[in-house]
Amino acid sequence: MDEGGFEREYRKRRRPPGAYLLLLGVVLLNALFQAGRPDGGGGFRWILGPPVMILLFVAALTRVLLEQYRAFTRVTSAGITARSLLRTRTWAWSEVYDIRVEPLPHGSGSNGPRWFTYLYDFDGRRFLLPHLDDWQLADPYAEVSELCLTADPQRSLGWEQRPDVEERIRRGALRRRARLWGGYGAVAMMVVMFVVSLALVFADRADHPFLLIVCVPVASGVALSAVLQWYWTTQAAN
């Protein structure tokens, strides 16, 4: 309890994310399968082989553990502290522009929380408040509304919206949307390049799996993201 007599902490999900557990199992099984194969497999073995699979397994396991036991959000009458996987940030209430509950982007899957809470500062930047979501809470909207009412006496500006900040928030949303679709494009291109590389192997022609399966999709995703951001920003300005 802080000096003002108000403190709430949100940490640790009700259950580990099912998608991560599934990923851990698939990656580990594939690593064991690849490790039992005789040497060979060409360039694909370097991309899908045991070293990469084990590295992915360790990365996924580390993320699950950090989300479960490190990340949290603490709210007091003095401000908000959010600890993510690797970093801790603290904002006084006077530095907080708004707190908003937002849905998961369409098409991002449902193996986890569907509603997240974000803090916006006066520069329009958005920060995730860990575990303040619909896995931790039955009604995130009601919880955030109560937090804002509790913090209102600490804010000299109140919670009124400012056009300049709202414009920066809108531009940030367009950038995130463009990056999301750029990621979708990169995944689609990766599938295409995987088929192309596999066809080259069967045709006994020189294949370059790292270039085709990694470099080309990444470059395509970055290009698509840049084009979409320019297009949507132009459309919104008209």
C-alpha positions in Angstrom: 0.0 0.0 0.0 1.4 3.4 -1.0 1.1 6.6 1.0 -2.2 7.6 -0.7 -3.7 4.3 0.5 -4.2 2.9 -3.1 -2.3 0.1 -4.8 -3.1 -2.6 -7.2 -0.9 -5.1 -8.9 -1.6 -7.2 -11.9 0.8 -10.1 -12.6 0.8 -13.8 -13.7 -1.8 -15.1 -16.1 -4.4 -17.6 -15.0 -2.8 -20.2 -17.1 0.2 -20.4 -19.5 -0.6 -19.3 -23.1 -1.6 -22.4 -25.0 0.0 -21.2 -28.2 3.4 -21.0 -26.6 3.1 -24.5 -25.1 2.1 -25.9 -28.5 5.0 -24.1 -30.1 7.4 -25.5 -27.5 6.1 -29.1 -28.1 6.3 -28.8 -31.9 9.8 -27.2 -31.9 11.2 -29.8 -29.4 9.7 -32.7 -31.3 11.2 -31.4 -34.5 14.6 -30.9 -33.0 14.6 -34.5 -31.6 13.5 -35.8 -35.0 16.1 -33.9 -36.9 18.8 -34.9 -34.4 18.1 -38.5 -35.1 18.4 -38.2 -38.8 21.7 -39.0 -40.6 23.8 -36.1 -41.8 22.5 -34.5 -44.9 19.4 -32.6 -45.9 21.3 -29.8 -47.7 20.5 -26.2 -46.8 17.2 -27.0 -45.2 18.9 -28.8 -42.4 20.6 -25.5 -41.4 17.3 -23.7 -41.3 15.1 -26.4 -39.8 17.8 -28.5 -38.1 18.5 -29.1 -34.4 20.6 -25.9 -33.7 17.8 -23.6 -34.9 15.0 -25.6 -33.4 16.7 -25.8 -30.0 17.3 -22.1 -30.1 13.6 -21.4 -30.9 12.7 -23.8 -28.0 14.8 -21.9 -25.5 13.5 -18.5 -26.8 9.9 -19.6 -26.5 10.4 -21.2 -23.0 12.2 -18.1 -21.8 9.4 -15.8 -23.0 6.8 -17.9 -21.2 8.7 -17.9 -18.0 9.4 -14.1 -18.2 5.7 -13.4 -18.9 4.6 -15.6 -16.0 7.0 -14.5 -13.3 8.6 -11.2 -14.3 6.1 -9.0 -16.1 3.6 -7.0 -14.0 1.7 -3.7 -13.8 1.5 -1.8 -10.5 -0.9 1.1 -10.1 -0.7 3.5 -7.1 -2.0 7.0 -6.3 1.5 8.2 -7.4 1.5 6.6 -10.9 1.9 3.4 -12.9 4.8 1.0 -13.1 4.9 -1.6 -16.0 7.5 -4.3 -16.1 7.7 -6.0 -19.5 9.9 -9.0 -20.5 13.1 -7.0 -20.4 12.4 -3.4 -19.2 10.6 -1.5 -16.4 9.0 1.9 -16.9 7.3 4.2 -14.4 5.0 7.1 -15.2 3.6 9.7 -12.8 -0.1 10.4 -13.3 0.8 13.8 -14.7 2.7 12.0 -17.5 -0.2 9.8 -18.5 -2.4 11.0 -21.4 -4.9 8.2 -21.4 -5.4 4.5 -20.6 -7.3 2.5 -23.1 -8.5 -1.1 -23.5 -8.1 -2.2 -27.1 -9.0 -5.5 -28.9 -6.5 -7.8 -30.4 -6.0 -7.0 -34.1 -8.3 -8.9 -36.4 -6.7 -12.1 -37.7 -4.1 -12.4 -34.9 -5.6 -15.6 -33.5 -7.3 -16.3 -30.2 -4.9 -18.4 -28.2 -4.5 -15.8 -25.5 -6.1 -12.6 -24.2 -8.3 -10.7 -26.7 -8.4 -7.4 -24.9 -5.2 -5.5 -23.8 -4.7 -2.3 -21.9 -2.3 0.4 -23.2 -1.0 3.5 -21.6 -0.6 6.6 -23.9 1.7 9.4 -23.1 1.5 13.0 -24.3 3.7 12.2 -27.3 1.2 9.7 -28.5 3.4 6.7 -27.7 1.7 3.5 -26.7 2.9 1.1 -24.0 1.4 -2.2 -23.0 0.4 -2.7 -19.4 1.1 -6.4 -18.8 -1.6 -8.6 -17.4 -4.3 -5.9 -17.4 -6.3 -7.9 -19.8 -9.3 -10.2 -20.1 -7.3 -13.2 -18.8 -6.4 -11.5 -15.6 -9.7 -9.6 -15.2 -13.3 -10.4 -15.9 -14.1 -6.8 -17.0 -11.0 -4.8 -18.1 -13.1 -1.8 -19.1 -14.6 -1.5 -15.6 -11.2 -1.9 -14.0 -9.5 0.7 -16.1 -12.5 3.1 -15.5 -12.0 2.7 -11.8 -8.3 3.3 -12.0 -8.8 6.5 -14.0 -11.4 7.8 -11.5 -9.0 7.0 -8.6 -6.2 8.9 -10.4 -8.3 11.9 -11.4 -7.4 14.0 -8.3 -3.7 13.5 -9.1 -4.1 14.9 -12.7 -4.3 18.7 -13.1 -5.3 18.3 -16.8 -8.0 15.7 -16.2 -8.7 13.2 -19.0 -9.9 15.5 -21.8 -8.7 14.6 -25.3 -6.2 16.9 -27.1 -6.3 17.0 -31.0 -2.5 17.1 -31.4 -2.0 14.0 -29.2 -4.9 12.2 -30.9 -3.3 12.8 -34.3 0.0 11.3 -33.1 -1.9 8.3 -31.7 -3.7 7.9 -35.1 -0.5 7.9 -37.0 1.0 5.4 -34.6 -2.0 3.1 -35.2 -1.5 3.4 -39.0 2.2 2.4 -38.6 1.3 -0.6 -36.4 -1.4 -1.7 -38.9 1.1 -1.4 -41.8 3.7 -3.5 -39.9 1.1 -6.1 -39.1 0.2 -6.5 -42.8 3.8 -6.4 -43.7 4.3 -9.3 -41.4 1.5 -11.2 -43.0 3.1 -10.5 -46.4 6.4 -11.8 -45.2 4.9 -15.0 -43.9 3.1 -15.6 -47.2 6.3 -14.9 -49.2 8.2 -17.3 -46.9 5.7 -20.1 -47.8 6.1 -19.3 -51.5 9.9 -19.2 -51.3 9.9 -22.5 -49.4 8.0 -24.2 -52.2 10.4 -22.6 -54.8 13.5 -23.8 -52.8 12.0 -27.3 -52.5 11.3 -27.4 -56.2 14.9 -26.4 -56.9 16.1 -29.3 -54.7 14.0 -31.8 -56.5 15.1 -30.4 -59.8 18.7 -30.9 -58.7 19.5 -27.3 -59.3 21.4 -24.9 -57.0 19.2 -23.6 -54.2 19.9 -20.8 -51.8 17.6 -21.5 -48.8 18.8 -18.6 -46.6 18.4 -16.1 -49.3 15.0 -17.4 -50.5 13.4 -18.4 -47.2 14.8 -15.6 -45.0 16.1 -12.6 -47.0 13.4 -12.4 -49.7 10.4 -12.6 -47.2 12.0 -10.0 -44.8 12.6 -7.6 -47.7 9.1 -8.1 -49.0 7.5 -7.5 -45.6 9.5 -4.3 -45.1 8.6 -3.0 -48.6 4.9 -3.9 -48.2 4.8 -2.2 -44.8 6.3 1.0 -46.1 3.9 1.1 -49.1 0.8 0.4 -47.0 1.9 3.0 -44.4 2.3 5.7 -47.1 -1.0 4.7 -48.8 -3.1 4.7 -45.6 -1.5 7.9 -44.4 -2.2 9.6 -47.7 -5.8 8.4 -47.7 -6.4 9.6 -44.1 -5.0 13.0 -45.0 -7.4 13.5 -47.9 
